[in-house]
Amino acid sequence: MNPYQANARPALVNIAIPPAKKPSNTCVTCRARKVRCDGTRDVCQNCSRLGFTCSYDDSIPHHLNTTATGMMPNSAAANDALNIHVVAAHPPRRRVRQACQTCHSRKAKCSGTMPKCDRCRSHGLECVYRPSKRSRISNTPGAASRDALAADGSGSRDGYLSDQSRSVSDVAESNSLGPLRHLPPPEENLILKTFENFFRHIHHIPLFSFLHQASLMQRYRSGSMDRALLLSLIGITSLLTDLGHAARDYGMRCVAVAERLILRDLDKPTVLKIQALVLIIKHRIFCRRFSDAFMLTGLASRFAAALRLNHEIPKLCFLAQESRRRLMWSIFMIDIGMAAGHPDFTLWAHRANMINLKLPCNERNFEYDLPEMTESLVPPPMLPDGTLPPLSDNVGFLALHVRIQWIRSKILAFTKRLACQRPTPADLEQLPRKCEELRADLDAFQQRLPAPFRWTAQNLRLRAYHPRLCVYLMTHIWWRQCHCDLYRIALIGRRESLSKKSIQMLDPAFVQLCKEQCYEHAKAMADMFAEVTRFDKGVPVSDLDLPVCVYQCANTLYYTLAACPEEFDLSPAKVTEMANNCLKIVKQSAPGPAAAAIAEALDRLIETGWIRPTTPSTVTSPEILDTPKANDSIAVDPMLQQDALQDADVAHQLYNPAIPQNQPVGEDADDEQPHALMQVQTPGLPPEDEPLPATAHAGMMAGVAANTSNAFEGALDGSNFIGIGNLGALEPFSMDSSSWYTGDWSMDPDPSRHGGMM
């Protein structure tokens, strides 16, 4: 042995001793859920709070094979042990994958159940989920079974079934509601600004007065705001007021989505849907999409009839009854404007006796919930002493506006019927008497007005800065316009007038009276417009009725200047001055494409003066208009005439309901999305959204001989609202046979009928 080795001391080696393994303080359930566990025995706080089975619970076995040999396992313990493993593999979800858009916009807790969350189901709201990534995949053979599963109201809080159901629901919804897939929910500040602007600047328009501000705000704060109504409110408010950058484009999309939400549930009419429809109809009118508005008016009328809005319901509170009355009268006024005196186009105007409602109350009582009774639509008869009963204190300008519209509907129905048929000598003999009866209605309307309601400079000044200036102004404007509508029937060359041959058979004194009445009331309107333009605040936001009446005023003034200037001491400079005031009103009153078209036509009228048109008018007369032939060219919008090709295209877009008119950019842009590819294509047939070309339409009927009867003859023809039988144009809002957007208002299709102006 080596001595050195014998005496050597063992070397010190640093050996790291591993620390004792820290016992796990995370239960199996928390580990599977990937959450922090406090390790509390016997049950951790997470499992205790959520009601989960905790692995720390000593009262249950931790493994399925822990029973002793020869002993049967306890069934409850085995089930608990099995639950532990199930939870570890698939822990239940307590946080939903996605909140619905309604709860998200209100920042409310959403259960995430399908097809409706608990909150939307309890409040009766539309429940819409934002599309998930799976919603963009094509439909699979198993989609039908999942769709049936998604339709089950017992949606689970757990994530798996809800996620599959949600994706299938999104696919089905995206096919029928394209823009909704990409329309972000409105932000809180936009909604509040919409409410503020609407009730400050728009609510005073008679057709929009059915909403009660306090009730609407209460409904919104409670989270029970109807989605279609909210979107339509944003749409109409963004069009008529300034809601901020890009708000108008967003409002266009909101209106499109609101319309499709209503059309998706046609079998479930509600008052809220009718309110939204009225706003949508007015939006379409402002955007010059009259065919859409015409069709939606029929839908709103059917909804109203189904809900019996035209009848009183005494069991409701006063606010609910008054809101329903105002809504029904709004539909009534829209129907009058759409029909423009044509019985074929009206649903309510020709049967006002079916509206068993009182007129709306004044604004103060509606705002502060003060019940009152007002008058009926038909004014009370004269008193035994031959005087008119005074107007009730409960009748405000909204009720007067409804009544003057009803009187105008009777005037238009009478004049259109007489002008669109061959009047007999007996009809011509009765014409002055009938005009006197209608004028008596107008005189009675004016005489019953109390002093504060009459048109004076003092009353106008007192209302100059009040929101109710609009309804005060329009009621008096319509009273003047009614006289022009009534007496223009005997003016040679005017639209809606009789032929020259018929007018020559009338009493010359009556014809002279018609000239004087038309000019005097047109000049009175021009003076009213001049007074309004002097206010610093400017013209209030108004309905399209104001630009229309303004154009009619200038229309009549230029006609008088061309026909008989010496009789009324008129000069071109004087008429131009009045027309310029009219133009200011049009440019300041109502925004949108329709008002812009009126302003453009009026500006051109001022520039060129009256010029007899060289193209046929759209007005009809049995003397010159027969049934349109298949090869007849469609009538043209003269205001937009530049060339024949453009004319035909414009007219087709304006009056064919199958083609949107003045389609706003970006409104329905989302329609052309991948969801169209998910539709099952039938070989040999075009997709649903792809219209057949015009040549295809012609080719379909090419094989049918001209002299062969065929049940499908004319089946491909769209509705031609310009010349329908002998009814004339579908006048967008009773606009003197669409002359509000045309520059030719003498416009008889056959000038030889009149033989010139004189």
C-alpha positions in Angstrom: 0.0 0.0 0.0 1.3 3.4 -0.9 2.0 5.3 2.3 0.8 8.4 0.8 -2.4 6.7 0.0 -2.7 5.3 3.5 -2.3 8.7 5.1 -4.4 10.6 2.6 -7.7 12.1 3.8 -10.8 11.7 1.7 -11.5 14.7 -0.6 -14.6 16.9 0.0 -17.1 16.7 -2.8 -19.9 19.3 -3.2 -22.9 17.2 -3.9 -26.1 19.2 -4.5 -28.9 17.6 -2.5 -32.2 18.0 -4.3 -34.8 19.8 -2.2 -37.7 17.9 -1.0 -40.5 17.9 -3.6 -43.1 20.4 -2.7 -46.5 18.8 -2.4 -49.0 19.8 -5.1 -51.6 22.3 -4.0 -53.6 22.1 -7.3 -56.5 19.9 -7.5 -57.2 17.8 -10.6 -60.1 20.0 -11.6 -58.2 23.3 -11.4 -55.2 21.8 -13.3 -57.5 20.7 -16.1 -59.1 24.1 -16.2 -55.7 25.7 -16.1 -56.6 28.1 -13.2 -54.8 28.9 -10.0 -55.9 26.6 -7.1 -55.6 27.7 -3.5 -55.3 24.1 -2.3 -57.9 24.4 0.4 -58.9 21.1 2.0 -61.4 19.4 1.7 -62.6 21.4 -1.3 -60.7 24.3 -2.9 -62.5 27.6 -3.3 -62.8 27.3 -7.1 -64.6 24.0 -7.0 -66.7 25.1 -4.0 -67.8 28.3 -5.8 -68.5 26.7 -9.1 -70.0 23.5 -7.7 -67.4 21.2 -9.3 -66.2 17.9 -7.8 -62.8 18.5 -6.2 -60.1 15.9 -6.0 -59.2 17.0 -2.5 -62.5 15.8 -1.2 -61.6 12.8 0.9 -65.1 11.6 0.9 -64.8 10.2 -2.7 -62.2 7.8 -4.1 -59.6 9.3 -6.4 -59.3 6.2 -8.6 -61.8 3.9 -10.1 -59.8 0.8 -9.0 -59.3 1.6 -5.3 -61.8 -0.9 -4.0 -60.5 -3.9 -2.1 -60.3 -7.3 -3.6 -63.5 -9.2 -3.4 -65.6 -6.1 -2.5 -68.1 -4.4 -4.8 -67.3 -0.7 -5.4 -69.7 1.9 -4.0 -71.7 3.2 -7.0 -71.8 6.8 -5.8 -68.0 6.8 -5.1 -67.4 5.4 -8.5 -69.5 8.0 -10.2 -67.7 10.8 -8.3 -64.4 9.3 -9.4 -65.6 9.2 -12.9 -66.7 12.8 -12.7 -63.2 13.8 -11.7 -61.7 12.2 -14.9 -64.5 13.7 -17.0 -63.8 17.2 -15.6 -60.1 16.7 -16.1 -60.6 15.8 -19.8 -63.4 18.3 -20.6 -63.9 20.9 -17.9 -67.2 22.7 -18.1 -67.1 26.3 -19.4 -68.4 29.0 -17.1 -67.4 31.9 -19.4 -69.3 31.9 -22.7 -67.3 31.9 -25.9 -69.2 34.9 -27.2 -71.8 37.4 -26.1 -74.7 38.3 -28.4 -74.5 41.7 -30.1 -77.4 43.1 -28.0 -75.8 42.2 -24.7 -72.4 43.3 -26.0 -73.7 46.8 -27.0 -75.4 47.2 -23.6 -72.4 45.7 -21.7 -74.7 43.3 -20.0 -73.9 39.7 -19.0 -74.9 37.2 -21.7 -75.6 33.6 -21.1 -74.4 32.6 -24.6 -77.2 30.1 -25.1 -78.5 29.3 -28.6 -80.5 30.3 -30.4 -81.4 33.1 -27.9 -79.6 34.0 -24.8 -81.5 34.2 -21.5 -81.6 38.0 -21.4 -82.9 38.4 -24.9 -85.5 35.7 -24.4 -86.8 37.3 -21.2 -87.0 40.7 -22.8 -88.3 39.6 -26.1 -85.3 41.0 -28.1 -83.7 40.0 -31.3 -80.7 37.9 -30.3 -77.9 37.9 -32.9 -74.4 36.6 -32.5 -71.4 37.9 -34.4 -70.4 35.3 -37.1 -67.7 32.9 -36.1 -65.0 31.6 -38.4 -67.0 28.4 -38.9 -69.9 30.4 -40.4 -67.9 31.0 -43.5 -67.5 27.3 -44.4 -69.8 25.6 -46.9 -72.9 23.8 -45.8 -72.1 20.2 -45.0 -74.4 17.1 -45.1 -74.6 17.2 -41.4 -75.6 20.8 -41.2 -79.3 19.9 -41.2 -79.0 17.9 -38.1 -77.0 20.5 -36.4 -79.5 23.2 -37.5 -82.3 21.2 -35.9 -80.2 21.0 -32.8 -79.5 24.7 -32.9 -83.2 25.4 -33.1 -83.8 23.8 -29.8 -84.4 26.5 -27.2 -82.5 24.6 -24.5 -79.1 26.0 -25.3 -76.3 24.8 -23.1 -73.8 27.0 -21.3 -71.1 24.6 -22.1 -69.0 25.5 -25.0 -69.1 22.6 -27.4 -72.8 22.3 -28.3 -73.2 26.1 -28.2 -70.3 26.6 -30.5 -71.6 24.2 -33.1 -75.1 25.5 -32.9 -73.8 29.1 -33.2 -71.9 28.4 -36.3 -74.8 26.7 -38.0 -77.1 29.6 -37.0 -74.7 32.1 -38.3 -74.5 30.3 -41.7 -78.3 30.2 -42.0 -78.6 33.8 -40.9 -75.8 35.0 -43.2 -77.6 33.6 -46.2 -80.7 35.6 -45.5 -79.2 38.6 -43.8 -76.0 39.5 -45.7 -75.2 43.0 -44.4 -75.8 41.9 -40.8 -72.7 39.7 -40.9 -70.4 42.7 -41.3 -72.4 45.4 -39.6 -70.7 46.3 -36.3 -73.1 47.0 -33.4 -73.6 50.7 -32.8 -71.6 52.2 -30.0 -73.1 53.8 -26.9 -72.2 57.3 -27.8 -73.6 57.0 -31.3 -76.9 55.7 -29.9 -77.2 58.5 -27.4 -76.4 61.1 -29.9 -79.0 59.6 -32.2 -81.7 59.9 -29.6 -80.6 63.5 -28.8 -80.6 64.6 -32.5 -83.8 62.8 -33.3 -85.9 64.4 -30.6 -84.3 67.8 -31.0 -84.4 68.1 -34.8 -86.6 65.4 -36.3 -89.4 64.4 -33.9 -91.3 67.6 -34.8 -91.9 66.3 -38.4 -95.5 65.1 -38.3 -94.8 61.6 -39.6 -92.2 61.0 -36.8 -94.1 62.2 -33.8 -95.3 58.7 -32.7 -92.2 58.1 -30.5 -92.4 59.2 -26.8 -89.0 60.3 -25.7 -89.2 59.3 -22.0 -90.7 55.9 -22.9 -88.0 55.2 -25.5 -85.2 56.1 -23.2 -86.6 53.9 -20.5 -86.9 51.0 -22.9 -83.3 51.5 -24.0 -81.9 51.7 -20.5 -83.7 48.5 -19.5 -82.1 46.7 -22.4 -85.4 46.0 -24.2 -84.8 48.2 -27.2 -86.0 46.6 -30.5 -83.0 46.1 -32.8 -84.8 47.0 -36.0 -86.2 50.2 -34.4 -82.8 51.2 -33.1 -81.1 50.7 -36.5 -83.8 52.5 -38.4 -83.6 55.4 -35.9 -79.8 55.6 -36.5 -80.4 55.5 -40.3 -83.0 58.3 -40.5 -81.2 60.5 -38.0 -77.8 60.1 -39.8 -79.5 61.1 -43.0 -81.2 64.2 -41.7 -78.6 65.4 -39.1 -74.9 65.2 -38.6 -73.9 62.2 -36.4 -70.2 62.4 -37.2 -67.8 61.1 -39.8 -69.0 58.2 -42.0 -72.3 58.1 -39.9 -74.4 58.5 -43.0 -72.9 55.5 -44.8 -73.3 53.5 -41.6 -76.9 54.6 -41.3 -77.6 53.4 -44.8 -76.4 49.9 -43.8 -78.4 50.1 -40.6 -81.6 50.8 -42.6 -80.9 47.8 -44.9 -80.4 45.5 -41.9 -83.5 46.8 -40.1 -85.6 46.2 -43.2 -84.3 42.6 -43.6 -84.9 41.9 -39.9 -88.5 42.8 -40.4 -88.9 40.9 -43.6 -87.4 37.9 -42.0 -90.3 37.7 -39.5 -93.3 38.7 -41.6 -95.5 36.4 -39.6 -94.9 38.3 -36.3 -96.1 41.8 -36.7 -95.6 44.1 -33.7 -96.0 47.8 -33.1 -92.3 48.2 -32.8 -91.8 46.7 -36.3 -94.4 49.2 -37.7 -92.6 52.1 -36.1 -89.3 50.9 -37.7 -91.1 50.4 -41.0 -92.3 54.0 -41.0 -88.8 55.3 -40.4 -87.5 52.9 -43.2 -90.1 54.1 -45.6 -89.3 57.7 -45.0 -85.6 56.9 -45.4 -86.3 55.3 -48.8 -88.3 58.3 -49.9 -85.5 60.8 -48.9 -83.1 58.6 -50.9 -85.4 58.6 -53.9 -86.2 54.9 -53.8 -89.9 55.3 -54.2 -90.6 51.8 -55.4 -89.2 50.4 -52.2 -91.2 52.8 -50.1 -94.4 52.0 -52.1 -94.1 48.3 -51.4 -93.1 48.7 -47.7 -96.1 51.0 -47.2 -98.3 48.1 -48.1 -96.5 45.9 -45.6 -96.9 48.5 -42.9 -100.6 48.9 -43.6 -101.1 45.1 -43.4 -99.2 45.0 -40.1 -101.4 47.9 -38.8 -104.6 46.1 -39.9 -103.4 42.8 -38.3 -102.7 44.6 -35.0 -105.9 46.7 -35.3 -104.1 49.9 -35.0 -107.1 51.6 -36.6 -109.2 50.9 -33.5 -109.0 52.2 -30.0 -107.9 49.8 -27.2 -109.2 51.4 -24.0 -107.4 48.9 -21.7 -104.0 50.4 -22.6 -102.5 53.4 -20.8 -102.9 56.8 -22.4 -99.3 57.0 -23.6 -99.6 53.6 -25.4 -103.0 54.6 -26.9 -101.7 58.0 -28.1 -98.5 56.4 -29.6 -100.6 53.9 -31.5 -102.9 56.6 -32.8 -100.0 58.7 -34.0 -98.4 55.7 -35.7 -101.7 54.9 -37.5 -102.1 58.5 -38.6 -98.5 58.4 -39.9 -99.3 55.4 -42.0 -102.5 57.2 -43.2 -100.6 60.2 -44.3 -97.9 58.1 -46.1 -100.7 56.2 -47.9 -102.3 59.5 -49.0 -99.0 60.7 -50.4 -98.3 57.4 -52.2 -101.8 57.2 -53.7 -101.9 60.9 -54.9 -105.6 60.5 -55.5 -105.5 57.2 -57.5 -107.8 54.7 -55.8 -105.8 51.8 -57.1 -102.7 52.9 -55.1 -104.3 53.5 -51.7 -105.2 51.3 -48.7 -106.5 53.9 -46.3 -107.1 57.2 -48.0 -110.3 56.1 -49.8 -111.7 54.5 -46.6 -110.9 56.9 -43.8 -114.1 55.9 -42.1 -112.4 52.6 -41.2 -109.9 54.4 -39.0 -111.9 54.6 -35.8 -109.5 56.8 -33.9 -109.4 60.3 -32.5 -106.9 62.7 -33.9 -103.6 63.1 -32.1 -103.5 65.3 -29.0 -101.3 68.3 -28.5 -97.6 67.7 -27.8 -97.7 68.9 -24.2 -100.2 66.4 -23.2 -98.4 63.6 -25.0 -95.1 64.5 -23.5 -96.3 64.8 -19.9 -98.8 61.9 -20.0 -101.9 64.1 -19.6 -104.9 62.1 -20.9 -107.4 64.0 -23.1 -110.0 63.5 -25.8 -109.7 65.2 -29.2 -111.9 65.5 -32.3 -112.4 62.9 -34.9 -111.0 63.2 -38.4 -114.3 64.5 -39.8 -114.9 68.0 -38.3 -118.1 68.6 -36.4 -121.0 70.0 -38.3 -122.2 73.6 -38.1 -124.2 74.8 -35.1 -127.9 75.5 -35.4 -127.2 79.2 -35.8 -125.1 78.5 -38.9 -121.7 79.1 -37.2 -118.8 76.8 -37.0 -118.0 75.3 -33.5 -114.7 76.5 -32.1 -111.7 74.3 -32.3 -111.1 72.2 -29.2 -108.2 73.2 -27.0 -107.0 69.6 -27.1 -106.4 69.8 -30.8 -102.9 70.7 -31.8 -101.1 71.3 -35.1 -100.4 67.6 -35.6 -104.2 66.9 -35.7 -104.7 69.8 -38.0 -101.9 68.5 -40.3 -103.7 65.1 -40.5 -107.0 66.8 -41.3 -105.6 69.0 -44.0 -103.9 66.0 -45.6 -107.3 64.2 -45.6 -109.0 67.2 -47.3 -106.2 67.2 -49.9 -106.8 63.5 -50.6 -110.4 64.3 -51.4 -109.3 67.1 -53.7 -106.8 64.9 -55.6 -109.3 62.0 -55.9 -111.8 64.3 -57.5 -109.4 66.1 -59.9 -107.6 62.9 -60.9 -110.9 61.1 -61.7 -112.1 64.0 -63.8 -108.8 64.6 -65.6 -108.2 60.9 -66.4 -111.5 60.2 -68.0 -113.6 61.8 -70.7 -115.8 64.2 -68.7 -119.4 64.3 -69.9 -121.3 67.6 -70.2 -123.0 66.8 -66.9 -119.6 66.4 -65.2 -118.5 69.7 -66.6 -121.7 71.3 -65.5 -121.2 70.0 -61.9 -117.5 71.0 -61.8 -118.0 74.5 -60.3 -120.4 73.3 -57.7 -118.0 70.5 -56.6 -115.1 72.8 -56.4 -117.2 75.1 -54.3 -117.9 72.3 -51.9 -114.3 71.4 -51.5 -113.3 75.0 -51.1 -115.9 75.2 -48.3 -114.0 72.5 -46.5 -110.9 74.5 -46.8 -112.6 77.7 -45.6 -114.1 75.9 -42.6 -110.6 74.6 -41.7 -109.2 78.1 -41.8 -112.1 79.7 -39.9 -112.0 77.3 -37.0 -108.3 78.1 -36.2 -107.9 80.2 -33.1 -105.9 83.4 -33.3 -102.6 81.9 -32.1 -102.8 79.2 -34.8 -103.3 81.5 -37.7 -100.5 82.6 -40.1 -99.3 86.0 -39.0 -95.9 87.6 -38.7 -96.3 87.6 -35.0 -97.1 84.0 -34.7 -94.3 83.1 -37.0 -91.8 85.1 -35.0 -92.9 83.4 -31.8 -92.3 80.0 -33.3 -89.1 80.9 -35.2 -86.8 79.2 -32.7 -89.1 76.5 -31.6 -88.9 72.9 -32.9 -92.6 73.0 -33.8 -92.1 75.6 -36.5 -92.1 72.8 -39.1 -95.6 71.5 -38.4 -96.9 75.1 -38.1 -95.4 76.0 -41.4 -96.4 72.9 -43.3 -100.0 73.0 -42.1 -100.5 76.5 -43.6 -98.4 75.6 -46.7 -100.6 72.6 -47.4 -103.7 74.7 -47.0 -102.4 77.0 -49.8 -101.3 74.1 -51.9 -104.8 72.5 -51.7 -106.2 75.5 -53.4 -103.7 75.1 -56.2 -104.4 71.4 -56.5 -108.1 72.2 -56.8 -108.2 75.0 -59.3 -105.4 74.0 -61.6 -107.9 71.6 -63.3 -109.2 74.5 -65.5 -105.8 75.9 -66.5 -105.0 75.1 -70.1 -101.7 73.3 -70.5 -101.3 72.5 -66.8 -100.7 69.0 -65.7 -103.9 67.3 -64.2 -106.0 69.8 -66.2 -108.8 69.1 -68.5 -108.4 69.3 -72.2 -108.7 72.6 -74.0 -112.0 71.4 -75.5 -113.4 70.6 -72.1 -112.2 73.9 -70.6 -113.8 75.9 -73.4 -117.1 74.3 -72.4 -116.8 75.7 -68.9 -118.1 79.1 -67.7 -115.4 81.7 -68.5 -116.0 83.3 -65.1 -115.1 80.0 -63.4 -112.0 79.6 -65.6 -110.9 83.1 -64.6 -111.5 82.2 -60.9 -109.3 79.2 -61.3 -106.4 81.4 -62.7 -106.8 83.9 -59.9 -106.9 81.3 -57.1 -103.9 79.4 -58.3 -101.8 82.6 -58.7 -102.9 84.2 -55.4 -102.1 81.1 -53.3 -98.8 80.5 -55.1 -97.8 84.1 -54.4 -98.9 83.8 -50.8 -96.7 80.7 -50.4 -93.8 82.6 -52.0 -94.3 85.4 -49.4 -94.3 82.8 -46.6 -91.0 81.4 -47.8 -89.5 84.8 -48.0 -90.4 85.4 -44.3 -88.9 82.1 -43.3 -85.6 82.8 -45.0 -85.1 86.0 -42.9 -84.6 84.0 -39.7 -81.1 83.6 -38.5 -81.7 80.0 -37.5 -82.7 79.1 -41.0 -85.2 76.6 -42.2 -86.0 73.7 -39.9 -85.3 70.1 -40.9 -88.5 69.1 -42.7 -90.1 66.3 -44.6 -89.9 66.1 -48.4 -93.3 67.8 -48.5 -91.7 71.2 -48.0 -89.4 71.0 -51.1 -92.3 69.6 -53.1 -94.6 72.5 -52.2 -91.8 75.0 -52.9 -91.4 73.6 -56.3 -95.1 73.6 -57.0 -95.2 77.3 -55.9 -92.4 78.2 -58.4 -94.1 76.0 -60.9 -97.3 78.0 -60.8 -95.6 81.3 -60.8 -93.7 80.5 -64.0 -96.8 79.2 -65.6 -98.7 82.4 -64.8 -95.8 84.4 -66.2 -95.9 82.5 -69.5 -99.7 82.4 -69.8 -101.1 85.7 -68.6 -98.5 88.0 -67.1 -100.5 91.2 -67.8 -103.5 90.1 -65.8 -101.4 89.9 -62.6 -98.7 92.5 -63.3 -95.9 90.0 -63.4 -92.4 90.5 -64.7 -89.5 88.0 -65.2 -87.5 89.8 -62.5 -90.3 89.6 -60.0 -90.9 85.9 -60.6 -87.2 85.1 -60.5 -86.8 86.9 -57.1 -89.6 84.8 -55.6 -88.2 81.6 -57.2 -84.8 82.3 -55.7 -86.4 82.4 -52.3 -88.0 79.1 -53.1 -84.6 77.7 -54.1 -83.1 78.7 -50.7 -85.9 76.9 -48.9 -85.3 73.7 -50.9 -81.6 73.7 -50.3 -81.9 74.2 -46.6 -84.9 72.1 -45.7 -84.4 68.4 -46.4 -81.2 66.5 -47.3 -81.0 63.5 -49.5 -81.1 62.6 -53.2 -84.8 63.4 -53.6 -84.5 66.9 -52.3 -81.3 67.4 -54.3 -83.2 66.4 -57.4 -85.9 69.0 -56.7 -83.3 71.7 -56.1 -81.6 70.8 -59.4 -84.9 71.0 -61.3 -85.9 74.3 -59.7 -82.5 75.8 -60.4 -82.8 74.8 -64.0 -86.3 76.2 -64.1 -85.0 79.6 -62.9 -82.2 79.5 -65.4 -84.3 78.6 -68.5 -87.8 79.8 -67.6 -90.8 78.1 -69.0 -90.2 76.1 -72.2 -92.8 73.9 -73.8 -91.3 70.4 -73.8 -90.6 68.5 -77.0 -90.9 65.1 -75.4 -94.1 63.5 -74.3 -95.2 63.8 -70.7 -96.0 61.0 -68.3 -99.5 62.3 -67.6 -102.2 60.2 -69.1 -105.5 61.0 -70.8 -107.9 58.6 -72.6 -107.8 60.9 -75.5 -104.2 60.3 -76.2 -103.1 57.2 -74.3 -104.1 53.7 -75.1 -102.9 50.5 -73.6 -99.0 50.4 -73.9 -97.8 48.1 -76.6 -95.0 45.7 -76.0 -92.6 47.7 -78.1 -93.5 51.1 -76.5 -90.6 52.9 -75.0 -90.8 53.4 -71.3 -91.6 56.9 -70.1 -88.6 59.1 -69.2 -87.7 61.3 -66.3 -87.3 64.6 -68.1 -85.3 66.1 -65.3 -82.4 63.8 -66.0 -82.6 63.9 -69.8 -79.2 63.9 -71.5 -79.5 61.2 -74.0 -82.0 58.5 -74.9 -80.0 55.7 -73.4 -79.6 57.5 -70.1 -83.3 58.4 -70.0 -84.4 54.8 -70.4 -82.0 53.6 -67.7 -83.0 56.3 -65.3 -86.7 55.7 -65.8 -86.2 51.9 -65.4 -84.4 52.4 -62.1 -86.9 54.9 -60.8 -90.0 52.9 -61.5 -89.1 49.3 -61.5 -89.3 47.9 -58.0 -87.0 45.0 -58.9 -84.1 47.5 -59.3 -83.1 49.7 -56.3 -83.3 53.3 -57.1 -80.3 55.5 -56.3 -78.7 52.6 -54.4 -76.5 54.2 -51.8 -72.9 53.2 -52.0 -71.9 50.6 -49.5 -75.4 50.0 -48.2 -75.9 46.5 -49.6 -72.3 45.9 -50.6 -72.1 43.0 -48.2 -74.6 41.1 -50.3 -71.8 40.1 -52.7 -70.0 38.0 -50.1 -69.0 34.3 -50.0 -72.4 33.4 -48.6 -73.7 33.5 -52.1 -71.4 30.6 -52.9 -73.0 28.4 -50.3 -76.3 28.3 -52.3 -76.8 25.0 -54.0 -76.7 25.7 -57.7 -79.0 23.8 -60.0 -77.4 23.0 -63.4 -78.7 25.1 -66.1 -80.2 27.8 -63.9 -78.5 31.1 -62.8 -77.9 31.9 -59.2 -80.8 33.4 -57.3 -79.1 36.8 -56.9 -78.0 37.0 -60.5 -80.6 38.6 -62.8 -81.2 37.3 -66.2 -79.9 39.6 -69.0 -82.5 41.4 -71.1 -81.7 39.2 -74.1 -82.5 36.2 -72.0 -85.9 37.6 -71.2 -86.6 38.2 -74.9 -85.3 34.8 -75.8 -87.7 33.1 -73.4 -90.7 34.5 -75.2 -89.2 34.4 -78.7 -90.8 31.0 -79.3 -94.3 32.2 -78.7 -96.0 33.5 -81.8 -97.5 36.9 -81.7 -100.9 35.6 -82.5 -100.8 32.7 -80.0 -102.4 33.0 -76.6 -100.0 32.2 -73.8 -100.6 32.2 -70.0 -97.1 33.7 -69.4 -97.5 36.7 -71.7 -96.2 39.7 -69.8 -95.0 37.6 -66.9 -91.5 39.0 -67.2 -92.7 42.6 -67.3 -91.8 44.7 -64.3 -94.3 47.2 -62.8 -94.3 50.4 -64.8 -95.2 53.1 -62.4 -95.1 55.7 -65.1 -98.0 54.7 -67.2 -100.4 52.2 -65.6 -103.6 52.1 -67.6 -105.2 55.5 -67.5 -104.0 56.3 -64.0 -100.8 58.1 -64.9 -97.6 58.0 -63.0 -97.1 56.6 -59.6 -96.5 60.0 -58.2 -93.8 60.0 -55.6 -95.6 61.6 -52.7 -98.5 63.1 -54.7 -96.3 65.4 -56.6 -98.4 66.7 -59.4 -97.8 63.7 -61.5 -94.1 63.6 -60.7 -93.8 67.2 -61.9 -91.8 68.0 -58.8 -88.8 66.4 -60.4 -89.5 67.4 -63.9 -89.0 70.6 -65.7 -92.0 70.3 -68.0 -95.1 70.9 -66.1 -97.4 72.1 -68.8 -96.7 68.7 -70.0 -99.7 67.5 -71.8 -98.6 64.5 -74.0 -100.7 65.8 -76.8 -100.1 69.6 -77.2 -102.7 69.7 -79.9 -105.4 69.1 -77.3 -104.8 72.6 -76.0 -103.8 74.4 -79.2 -101.2 76.5 -77.4 -101.2 78.2 -74.1 -104.1 80.5 -74.8 
